[in-house]
Amino acid sequence: HGPVRVTVLAIYPRPSGADAAGSDHPDHRTPRFGSRDDLDNCLKAVCDALQKSSVIANDGQVACIYSASAYAARGEKPGVFVQAETLDPHEEPPGFGFGSANGRTRS
């Protein structure tokens, strides 16, 4: 019932064709962007699914999200990989280099 960190990796099928994103490196995942079904839509669906499946009581518990979207490497199956972890409600959240509430900058 406390704060939760959600980590999401969305792997999409690699487009076929010579002009496909990342076609120079088919053996590696390549960043995916500029698509109609973009990452923020995927994140909303993941948070809704976590709530509907009772993994979390409410998607408002999500205090931190780490996410990435990529095209699959050659031979890799597409999918969405999700990890949800309970956070210590007394621990200061990461500052990501933007500083913290007490004015100190984290490195």
C-alpha positions in Angstrom: 0.0 0.0 0.0 3.1 2.3 0.0 5.1 3.8 -2.8 6.2 1.6 -5.7 9.0 1.7 -8.3 8.0 0.3 -11.7 10.6 -0.7 -14.3 9.4 -1.4 -17.8 11.2 -2.6 -20.9 9.0 -2.6 -24.1 10.5 -4.6 -26.9 8.8 -4.2 -30.3 9.2 -6.2 -33.5 12.0 -4.8 -35.7 10.5 -3.4 -38.9 11.6 -5.1 -42.1 13.3 -3.4 -45.0 16.5 -1.6 -45.7 15.3 1.7 -44.2 14.1 0.1 -41.0 15.3 1.7 -37.7 18.5 0.2 -36.6 18.9 -1.9 -39.8 22.7 -1.3 -39.6 22.8 -3.2 -36.3 20.2 -6.1 -36.4 22.0 -8.1 -33.7 21.4 -5.3 -31.2 18.4 -3.7 -29.7 17.9 -0.2 -31.0 16.0 2.7 -29.5 12.4 3.0 -30.7 10.7 6.4 -31.1 8.3 8.4 -33.2 5.6 5.9 -33.3 1.9 6.3 -32.7 1.9 3.6 -30.0 4.6 5.4 -28.0 6.2 4.6 -24.6 3.9 6.8 -22.5 0.9 4.8 -23.7 2.6 1.6 -22.8 3.4 2.9 -19.3 -0.2 3.8 -18.7 -1.3 0.3 -19.8 1.2 -1.3 -17.5 0.2 0.8 -14.5 -3.5 0.0 -15.2 -2.7 -3.7 -15.5 -0.8 -3.7 -12.2 -3.8 -2.2 -10.5 -6.4 -4.4 -12.2 -4.4 -7.6 -11.4 -4.1 -6.4 -7.7 -0.3 -6.3 -7.8 -0.8 -2.8 -6.5 -3.9 -1.3 -4.9 -3.9 1.9 -6.9 -1.7 3.1 -9.8 -1.3 6.3 -7.8 1.2 4.4 -5.7 3.7 4.5 -8.5 6.3 7.0 -7.3 9.1 6.2 -9.7 9.2 4.7 -13.2 12.2 3.6 -15.1 11.4 2.7 -18.8 12.8 2.1 -22.2 11.4 1.2 -25.6 13.4 -0.6 -28.2 13.2 -2.6 -31.4 14.1 -6.3 -30.9 17.5 -7.6 -31.8 17.6 -10.4 -34.5 16.0 -13.5 -33.0 14.6 -11.7 -30.0 10.9 -12.0 -29.2 8.9 -8.8 -28.6 7.3 -8.3 -25.3 6.9 -6.0 -22.3 8.9 -6.8 -19.2 7.7 -5.4 -15.9 9.2 -5.3 -12.4 7.4 -3.6 -9.5 9.2 -3.0 -6.2 8.0 -1.6 -2.9 9.9 1.5 -1.9 10.8 2.5 1.6 8.4 5.4 2.3 11.0 7.2 4.5 13.8 7.0 1.9 14.6 10.1 -0.2 13.8 9.5 -3.9 16.6 9.8 -6.4 17.5 13.3 -7.5 18.7 12.3 -10.9 21.2 15.1 -10.8 18.5 17.8 -10.3 19.3 18.3 -6.6 17.1 17.5 -3.6 14.6 19.2 -1.4 17.2 20.2 1.1 19.3 22.0 -1.6 22.1 19.4 -1.9 22.9 18.1 -5.3 23.4 14.4 -5.7 26.1 12.9 -7.8 
